[in-house]
Amino acid sequence: MKTQLTPDDQGARNKKTNSKILKYGCLPITGIFVLFMIIGMFTDDKATPHATETSTQKTTAVADAAPDNWIYPENTDKMDKSGKLAMTTSKDILEFEFPYGGGSTSTLLIQSRNGRTDVIYQIEPGQIMTENPVRIKFDDKAPYSLGVNQSTDLSSNIIFLQSSSKVLSDIKKSKKMVIEVDFYKEGMRQVEFNVEGLKW
């Protein structure tokens, strides 16, 4: 048997139904709100490439900086504190006959001491013929010849390049330097140095 609802009972039931609609009807709205938040997160992620691009630009700027081809040994001269030294080593290894076999390494040095600046070439081990001039070339410029001087102790593996001021000026403006030297019983050999980035 069906119970007859009074107007008051019907009103109470309607309020209860409306309360359920408000309670559960909010779920789709909440879901939509969460969905928009997720979309927003993906949108932010898409903005990340801008940051990556900026980082790439910074990396490129660092890569464009002059490389550290030179090392600057500390001045240990207690008498002449104003002296300084820069040196770079060639990647070219020269192969000589006995007694200098096993691979010889070339070093280019710039030395300032007692108000004088010298550009020095050194081979280790090896013997340089100082009677003949050397030829040097910078980047794609034409090569030119230079006379050389022996060291004061007459070491056979070291030569001082003449016209050191011109050579130093060319080194500062160049990326690569090739030197052609006459070696004892080996003839003329060429060695390349990366000279870019000299701080002098």
C-alpha positions as CSV (number, residue, x, y, z in Angstrom):
1,M,0.0,0.0,0.0
2,K,1.4,3.4,-1.1
3,T,2.0,6.0,1.6
4,Q,0.4,9.4,0.7
5,L,3.0,12.2,1.2
6,T,1.9,15.4,2.7
7,P,3.1,18.7,1.2
8,D,5.6,19.0,4.1
9,D,7.0,15.6,3.5
10,Q,7.3,16.3,-0.2
11,G,9.2,19.5,0.5
12,A,11.6,17.7,2.8
13,R,12.2,15.0,0.2
14,N,12.9,17.7,-2.5
15,K,15.4,19.4,-0.2
16,K,17.2,16.0,0.4
17,T,17.3,15.4,-3.4
18,N,18.7,18.8,-4.1
19,S,21.3,18.3,-1.4
20,K,22.4,15.1,-3.2
21,I,22.5,16.8,-6.6
22,L,24.7,19.6,-5.1
23,K,26.9,17.0,-3.4
24,Y,27.4,14.7,-6.4
25,G,26.9,17.2,-9.1
26,C,30.2,18.9,-7.9
27,L,32.2,15.9,-8.9
28,P,32.1,16.5,-12.7
29,I,33.0,20.2,-12.1
30,T,35.9,19.2,-9.8
31,G,37.1,16.8,-12.5
32,I,37.0,19.5,-15.1
33,F,39.0,21.8,-12.8
34,V,41.7,19.0,-12.3
35,L,41.7,18.5,-16.1
36,F,42.5,22.2,-16.7
37,M,45.3,22.0,-14.1
38,I,46.8,19.0,-15.9
39,I,46.6,20.9,-19.3
40,G,48.2,23.8,-17.6
41,M,51.1,21.6,-16.5
42,F,51.6,20.4,-20.0
43,T,51.5,24.0,-21.3
44,D,54.2,24.9,-18.8
45,D,56.3,22.0,-20.0
46,K,56.0,23.3,-23.6
47,A,57.5,26.5,-22.4
48,T,60.6,24.7,-21.2
49,P,62.3,24.7,-24.6
50,H,62.7,28.5,-24.1
51,A,64.8,27.8,-21.1
52,T,66.7,25.1,-23.0
53,E,67.3,27.5,-25.8
54,T,68.7,30.0,-23.4
55,S,71.0,27.4,-22.0
56,T,72.1,26.4,-25.5
57,Q,72.9,30.0,-26.3
58,K,75.0,30.3,-23.1
59,T,76.8,27.1,-24.0
60,T,77.6,28.4,-27.5
61,A,78.9,31.7,-26.0
62,V,81.3,29.7,-23.8
63,A,82.3,27.5,-26.8
64,D,83.2,30.7,-28.7
65,A,85.6,31.8,-26.0
66,A,89.3,31.5,-26.8
67,P,90.7,28.0,-25.9
68,D,93.3,27.6,-23.2
69,N,96.2,26.6,-25.4
70,W,98.8,28.3,-23.2
71,I,100.0,27.6,-19.7
72,Y,101.7,30.2,-17.6
73,P,104.3,28.7,-15.1
74,E,104.8,30.7,-11.9
75,N,107.8,32.9,-11.9
76,T,110.3,31.4,-9.5
77,D,113.2,33.9,-10.1
78,K,113.9,35.5,-6.7
79,M,116.0,38.2,-8.3
80,D,113.7,39.3,-11.2
81,K,110.1,39.2,-10.0
82,S,108.9,41.1,-13.1
83,G,109.7,38.2,-15.4
84,K,107.0,36.0,-16.9
85,L,106.6,33.0,-19.1
86,A,104.0,31.4,-21.4
87,M,104.3,28.1,-23.1
88,T,102.4,25.8,-25.4
89,T,103.1,22.3,-26.7
90,S,102.5,21.0,-30.2
91,K,100.4,17.9,-30.7
92,D,102.9,16.9,-33.5
93,I,105.3,14.2,-32.4
94,L,108.5,14.0,-34.6
95,E,110.1,10.7,-35.1
96,F,113.9,10.8,-35.4
97,E,116.6,8.1,-35.8
98,F,118.9,7.0,-33.0
99,P,119.9,8.5,-30.6
100,Y,116.7,10.6,-30.6
101,G,114.2,7.9,-31.3
102,G,111.0,7.3,-29.5
103,G,109.1,10.5,-30.4
104,S,110.2,14.1,-29.9
105,T,107.9,16.9,-28.5
106,S,108.1,20.5,-29.5
107,T,107.4,23.4,-27.2
108,L,107.0,27.1,-28.0
109,L,107.9,29.5,-25.2
110,I,107.5,33.3,-24.7
111,Q,109.8,34.6,-22.0
112,S,110.0,38.1,-20.6
113,R,113.0,38.8,-18.4
114,N,115.1,41.9,-17.6
115,G,113.1,44.0,-19.9
116,R,113.6,41.7,-22.9
117,T,111.1,39.4,-24.6
118,D,112.1,36.2,-26.4
119,V,110.3,33.7,-28.5
120,I,111.9,30.3,-28.1
121,Y,111.5,26.9,-29.8
122,Q,112.5,23.8,-28.0
123,I,112.6,20.1,-29.1
124,E,113.0,17.3,-26.6
125,P,114.9,15.1,-27.5
126,G,116.6,16.3,-30.6
127,Q,119.3,18.5,-32.1
128,I,118.7,21.7,-34.1
129,M,121.0,23.0,-36.8
130,T,121.3,26.7,-35.9
131,E,123.3,27.6,-39.1
132,N,120.1,27.7,-41.2
133,P,117.1,30.0,-40.7
134,V,113.7,28.7,-39.8
135,R,110.4,29.5,-41.7
136,I,107.2,30.3,-39.9
137,K,103.6,30.7,-41.1
138,F,100.6,32.1,-39.3
139,D,97.1,30.9,-40.4
140,D,96.7,31.4,-44.1
141,K,99.3,34.1,-44.4
142,A,102.5,33.8,-46.5
143,P,105.4,32.2,-44.6
144,Y,108.6,34.1,-43.9
145,S,112.1,33.2,-42.8
146,L,113.8,34.1,-39.6
147,G,117.4,33.8,-38.3
148,V,117.9,32.0,-35.0
149,N,120.3,32.3,-32.0
150,Q,121.6,29.7,-29.7
151,S,121.0,29.8,-26.0
152,T,123.8,31.1,-23.8
153,D,124.6,27.6,-22.6
154,L,124.7,26.4,-26.2
155,S,122.0,23.8,-25.8
156,S,121.5,22.1,-29.1
157,N,117.7,21.6,-28.6
158,I,116.8,25.2,-28.1
159,I,116.7,28.2,-30.4
160,F,115.8,31.8,-29.9
161,L,113.8,33.3,-32.9
162,Q,115.1,36.6,-34.2
163,S,112.6,39.5,-34.7
164,S,110.8,38.3,-31.6
165,S,108.6,41.5,-31.4
166,K,107.2,40.7,-34.9
167,V,106.7,37.0,-34.1
168,L,104.9,37.9,-30.8
169,S,102.7,40.3,-32.6
170,D,101.7,37.7,-35.2
171,I,101.1,35.1,-32.5
172,K,98.6,37.4,-30.7
173,K,96.6,37.8,-34.0
174,S,96.6,34.2,-35.1
175,K,95.1,30.8,-34.3
176,K,97.8,28.5,-35.7
177,M,101.6,28.8,-36.3
178,V,103.7,26.4,-38.3
179,I,107.4,26.4,-37.9
180,E,109.9,24.6,-40.2
181,V,113.2,23.7,-38.5
182,D,116.4,22.0,-39.7
183,F,117.3,19.1,-37.5
184,Y,120.6,17.3,-37.4
185,K,120.7,14.4,-39.9
186,E,116.9,14.7,-40.3
187,G,116.6,17.8,-42.5
188,M,113.7,20.2,-42.5
189,R,110.6,19.2,-40.4
190,Q,107.4,21.2,-39.8
191,V,105.6,21.5,-36.5
192,E,102.2,23.1,-35.9
193,F,101.2,25.0,-32.7
194,N,97.7,26.2,-31.6
195,V,98.6,29.7,-30.5
196,E,95.1,31.2,-30.1
197,G,94.3,32.8,-26.8
198,L,97.7,34.1,-25.6
199,K,97.4,36.4,-22.6
200,W,100.4,38.6,-22.8
